[in-house]
C-alpha cells in the first residue's frame, strides 16, 4: 500500500501538471487576443493609396508594375492572414471582408501579371463588369457597417463608389470616371488607414482616437 507521503507527492505532481497545462492554454488563448483588423486595414489602405495614384492620373500607367509586388505581399497576403485570424475570433464580418479583399488583390495582381506576359488580354468591358461586381459586393458589406463605427462605414462607402466608377469607367472607356474612381480610392484608403491607426492607438490608450458612432444602433 502507498503511504500517505507517496499519495501526497502524486497529488502535488498532478496539481503541478494541471497548472502547467492551464498556463499553456492561457498562453495560446492570449496569442489570439490581439486585434488583427489594423493589419488588414493598413494593408488594404496603403495598397489602395498606391493604385489610386495611377487611377487618378498622378502616376503613369507604367507605375502599376510598382503596385503589383505590394498587391501580392501586403494587400493580398496580409489581408488573407488577417481574415484567418478574424475567423478564429468568430468575427464573420471581418473574416468575409479581409479574405475577400485580400483575394481581390491577388486577382488584380495576376490579371496584370498575365497581361504583361502576353498570356491573356484584358478586355475593357470584361474588366468593367468585374469591378462593378466587386462594387455590388462592397455595397452589401457597406450596409452592414451602418451598425459598426463611422470611420469603417466611410471606408466601405467610398470603396463601393470607387469600384462602381472604375467599373463604368473601364466598361465605357471614360477616363473621367477612372479619374473619379481614383479620387474615391484616395478617400477609401484614408479612412482605412485612419481606422487602423485608431484601433492601434486605442489598444494602447483606450478612447484616445475617435472612430465615430454607428449610424444605426444595434
Secondary structure, DSSP 8 states (H G I E B T S, - for coil): ---HHHHHHHHHHHHHHHHHHHHHHHHHHHTT-S--HHHHHHHHHHHHHHHHHHHTTSS-GGGHHHHHHHIIIIIIIIHHHHHHHHHHTT-HHHHHHHHHHHHHHHHHHHHHHHHHTTS----HHHHHHHHHHHHHHHHHHHHHHTTS-HHHHHHHHHHHHHHHHHHHHHHTT-HHHHHHHHHHHHHHHHHHHHHHHHHHHHHHSTTSS-----SS--
